């Protein structure tokens, strides 16, 4: 039976939910790869190993986010071809996407071996953490071909409304990841390097399962062997949307690297606490982001089919649904913050600092709803450049300015965390204004 969601006609609310909720669960499971790494080394190794794993998160995100953004371009372009009912272009775009992902993954794997120690030293990772952090980084980067392949394969499935298959594959890989983490940490007495190997192997399994399904898919989009090559015209269309989206994600990660460097200067306890808190608060972000991606895909198909009014309805429904589910997940994370943090590390200082970060970040996820849904909507229309520019000034600019001015004068954890809600509020106001201007002046003319 086809798992495709019919996006061009019928009801909207239930279909957005059918698309977004499995996608949110997929993101949460994917993050559990890293959460399991941090949790297991925190419980069975040391807080220094925990800090080593956590200190890698921003820089790894920076390196892969350009290609994750390009995968969003794949999503929108294939969705548009589906709306236009053009199977030839769909097949060519699918093959192009697979080649981009593997090539990009090989490039990042090589780059990671070269820059590992210099970039972590530049981030002020303490000397007692640096060797483990470097080892984790190098091993993790070796898995980039599999990681990017999975992300591009997921984008292909999302383009025609199937978010359940990526979720199924990730469940298998997630369970495997936990068992491998425990095996390497407890049985083989490894620390950060052991959990990195476990994560790479798990990602390899999920990407290969997805590839096999796409190769043999009979009811939806499939990989045609003859189309496994770069199509120049389609590549340009993908990059036109994907590169600005990737730059937007990279800007978030770049600003987080600056913040992580500041966190590193506050000591191992705060480093460990921040790593644990990040792996909890990010669950709320995946809920927020899933509805933004739903907006991109639904609008990509409907805009391709020329259904402008339906596109506007999709944006309104996505905003309302996203806000509702974000309130629920944020409330749960705040109420159970201490209990969840305890699973990562029993140190009372780590738990206290971790809860502080969760409170600062999670309370303001509703603001992020505006950013993600309007960014996703604009990408669905093919407008990827404007959200990237707005994010540059509203997120990256505000956070870097804050770190080098306010935090420089008041070097404490609370002052540093304040830059998150401030940057989100600035970005949301500007992006909301741009969206309504675009609808009134560009789309409706």
Secondary structure, DSSP 4 states (H G I P E B T S, - for coil): -------SSS-SHHHHHHHHHHHHHHHHHHHHHHHHHHHHHHHHT-HHHHHHHHHHHHHHHHHHHHHHHHHHHHHHHHHHHHHHT-HHHHHHHHHHHHHHHHHHHHHHHHHHHHHHHHHHHHTT--HHHHHHHHHHHHHHHHTHHHHHHHHHHHHHHHHTT--HHHHHHHHHHHHHHHHHHHIIIIIS---HHHHHHHHHHHHHHHHHHHHHHHHH-SSS----GGG-S--HHHHHHHHHHHHHHHHHHHHHHHHHHHHHHHHHTT-HHHHHHHHHHHHHHHHHHHHHHHHHHHHHHHHHHHHHTT-HHHHHHHHHHHHHHHHHHHHHHHHHHHHTHHHHHHHH---HHHHHHHHHHHHHHHTTHHHHHHHHHHHHHHHHTT--HHHHHHHIIIIIIHHHHHIIIIIHHS-SHHHHHHHHHHHHHHHHHHHHHHHHHIIIIIIT-
